[in-house]
Amino acid sequence: MQEQRRSEFSNKVLIVGGGMGGIRAALDLAEAGRDVVLVDKAYSIGGLMTSLDRTFPTNNCDLCTLSPRLSESGRQLHIELMTMTEVESLSGSAGKFTVNLTSKPRYIDLQKCTACGECYRQFPGCVRFTPGLDHRAPTCMRYPQATPYAFSIDMDACANIEELVRICPAGAILPEDRQRSREVDAGAVILAPGAEITDPRVLDTYGYGVYPNVVTSLEYERILSASGPTGGQLVRPSDGKKPGKVAWIQCAGSRGLREGFMSYCSSACCMYALKEAMVTRERFLENIEATIFYMDMRTYGKDYELYLQRAKNEYGVRFVRSRPHSITPVLSDGAMTGGLRIEYLPYNAGRPETEEFDMVVLSTGFRISTEVRELAAKLGIELNEHGFAKTGGFDPVAASKPGIYVCGLFEGPKDIPETLVQAGAAACCASADLSSLRVVQEKNENFPPERDISGEGTRIGVFVCDCENNIGGVIDVKAVTEGLRKLPDVVVSETIGHGCSRDSLERIQEMIRSEKLNRVVIGACSPRTHEAVFQDTLRKAGLNKYLLEIVNLRDQDTWVHTDNPAFAACKAKELMHMGVGAVRLAHPLVDHTLPMNKDVLVVGGGVTGMKAALSLADSGFKVFLLERSQQLGGTSRKVRRTLEGRDVQSFLEELIGKTESHENIQVLKQAVVVDHSGMAGMFKTGVQVGPRMVYRQIVHGITILATGALANRPREMLLGEHDGVLTQLDLDAVIEDNPQKVKSLKNVVMIQCVGSRIPDNPNCSRICCQSAVKNALRLKELNPEASISVLYRDMRMPGMQEEYYTRAREKGVVFVPYEMEDRPAVAADGEKVSVTFTDPVLGRKVNVFSDCLVLSTGFVADEESTEDLGVIFRLPRTSDGYFLEDHVKLRPVDLPTPGFFVAGAAHSPKNIRESIAQAQAVASRAQTFLAGDAINMGAAVAKVDGNRCAACLICVRACPFDVPFINSEGHSEIDPAKCHGCGVCASECPAQAIQLMRYEDDQILAKLDGLFERTA
Amino acid sequence: MDNFEPVIVAFCCHYCAYTAADMAGSKRLHYPANVKIIRVPCTGKVSAIHMMEALRKGADGVYVAGCLEGDCHFRSGNTRATKRVAYVKKLLDEIGIGGDRVEMFTMSAGMGEVFARTASDFTEKIRRLGPNPARVAMDNPGCAAG
């Protein structure tokens, strides 16, 4: 309708890199109605994560969570996927770029390839495959749920092309395939090319590549992986024996100044080493020892400290603080036994020690590849000395050229949740460069018309997923399906490998069509996570999506009864019978919809809240921004400089100015949320505003929580009692306002983790190490003679922050580790403060008289406000009072209740830059939600049978939402658009005149019958 | 009845108890296979008839598991369920089957451990009580019997 007017700008975003970051950005943009071209140089998308066995901190493989996303990504109407494709050149400017792309020949027709694997079976050498330890096992798909689900041929490696063409049953081999070029217009570009793993061969004393039992962490993941070369058996490469002692060596290639080392920290390795050690201990229990050699355990993310504690206390992982010097082979009669001897100098001893292990895992880090550097050069964006993209200080995903954004590892080393946050931020920024006129388009996803099944006899199809070994490894899925074939109306009963993979979903569709199925039962994982995927499958095959029953075989059976496979198999049979019984009574239903309110409520007026509000307001949404104090700015008002030296106050001033003057933002100060009702798309929130606490109600579609956290000021170590004791935040102001005082200081002591990583506030506050290094460097600059000691537990300076840590040491700042059991003691001594601590090298107590003791106190959750808001909005919180997101790994800013999002320090402690990235990510997620014009209320609504209703008013009184009323015909009526679907009325109705759709009484009773019926 | 393996039906609300059960699975916590979960949107949906029918058809024990008090996704469904379970218990006492065979539990979505412990404790309790005298289908050996 407004097609012509937006012609000047392109509505398309080019995304380079199809790893987790690229996929997330593509999905966010596509769901918000933008067009995306997603290119990847590999032949299937998914990136690094698809090679992992499991991911922290859930210790699930999460491929089941990822792979529907990948097929989602392949499916989305707005996403054009181009694999084996690279960028040649770029011209133009933000809003109207022209990009030249070239695609390498795949020699496979994607439309025809069914991934049957015949080519691989007959000519394994001709098929391309990358990850792994042994590059051929067990299949040549990059991972079992690959997208696109098709092989790729290496013609140069193929001697008998004619025969290869002949054996392909689908006729999909294209020997004449050629490289192709294409020009694409794009309004913005997102770069998510990822990073490569550092090559441990340069660490010559570790013997990687020489001793087979020294492996990289990624290789170890492949060994643990059920789809890896050993089928998930933990055996060491040299002799196939199960190792008894495994060691991890951290920072293998990172945090080093030697030749071949990266000088920065790779950020994710501490967590993945913990994960690998825990998984190893969990699978093999007492029979295996896991030891981690480390310099600092950097578990600074949300709840990551608890993960470290779990590894230590529950899993018995052993920690040795030391960077080993070398690995040598254990010899017996001059021959290598496969054993490895690690030589190391413990941090608190003067003498080197050695210990033998059966296997050593090198925690290798990330580095930017030459190819990516070349890409940056082609696009004309600046990189730092290590090849990571240069970005704005308060603009975390903006590259040096307007219109180009970055996310993930290319911006700096990081883990998956942070990559996804940046991906959202990049999507948000990119869409701001596109035409502001939104494309109004029905997202009808090309579903065929629904088949009318009235009059058809019941034909049930049963499909049982093996979920790799998650189900198939515990029970015999084949036996389950065979038993079910005997049940009445069951016409198809078969197993499907990886039920959520593209080919399995297509198989189900095919069976629905060819066997004229009109009911489907899927035995798989939880309907909570995968119902939508399977519902879509039914819709694609022309069936109403409610003719489906999902039986939770994984989460509620095979995962639970691993200790007794016979029970698990019997229970699986019963659960499947219950599913078949219930699906027989399922009938087609229609979703109810309501018009969506597109206004946004942002709670919290700090940097995060303002950034989120501005991003959405710029996109044309009306935003209500609530701030409980009298002024905007939050905790940032107290911060003067960032680690990189940027001026926070001038940034803040500009931000507040923009926010307060924006025509789409209404700022409400001294505002307190007092009540809340409704659902996503039609919330009503009551607020008391201003000094007089005037009540007003705000109607809005979504809610963003950006309530921040509090600067911690624990009553300990003389804080607030002695003038010589400051927090890092206090010192920040002193340095800025009173440099004379700083110049007079002689002996400064800083103590880390005061009020953090303790039982009362168990998590790491994340920002304190950087604050200490920042302030130490500024002190040294003003007063190079001052002696500065930092007493720490682990210096957590991830990514490029590591370089500031190195610089501080170079400038003479002394860093001394202390143990939790032996914390420094502090006592007043006149104007000075006496600090006593253990010197680990000397092995005895040392006493320092300090004229300035600085405590790194970090953050605490704003318990009072998150508790109130948690109750009012019904949102879950972590045990330490931060809001708990829907999925820590894959949905880091979505809250579990639809329509709620969280960003900034209300999520967990973080610095300003990280908060801004989350604010932008939240704005992106919000736009996907607000892109639709209707709220889907689902089909589970109560329905009254007027003939049976006696108008007794019980339902009218029972409904928690006051929906039922007695209509003009004298019986109860329930408006489906208002019904929330709890079913209270249905169970209270004495005449059984009310049924809750999807959960009708006869369906529940049919489940009971299914459980108790005999099928000998 | 030396090898008595009770059959237990657990009506779990989608938002809390069913999610807690999934959580128990993802944490690989063990609980007896005797417990079979039926998902309902809210425990307020579980009527007295559902509980009684479960017992009549062959269950030895029935429990309803919902959200913690004050946390119901639908405001008050769990408090209604609590009252209804109390009513069914009284009824069962009166007809001689024994009210101990039904129970109401509450937990949050994150409480996988509580879900597993509740399932184990309730199964043990029913095991001690012995088979449900009212069940019509006596020949179901139950899963845990192999």
Interface residues (C-beta under 8 A of the other chain):
Chain A: T58 N60 E282 S526 P527 R528 N552 R554 D555 Q556 D557 W559 V560 H561 T562 D563 N564 A566 F567 A568 C570 K571 E574 L575 M578 V871 R874 P876 L884 P896 A940 A958 P960 F961 H980 G981 C982 G983 V984 A986 S987 E988 L996 Y999 D1001 I1004 L1005 K1007 L1008 D1009 L1011 F1012 R1014
Chain B: V7 V9 H14 Y18 T19 A21 D22 A24 G25 S26 R28 L29 H30 Y31 A33 K36 I37 I38 R39 V40 P41 C42 G44 K45 V46 S47 I49 H50 E53 A54 K57 G58 A59 G70 D71 H73 F74 R75 S76 G77 R80 R84 S108 A109 G110 A116 A137 D139 N140 C143 A144 G146
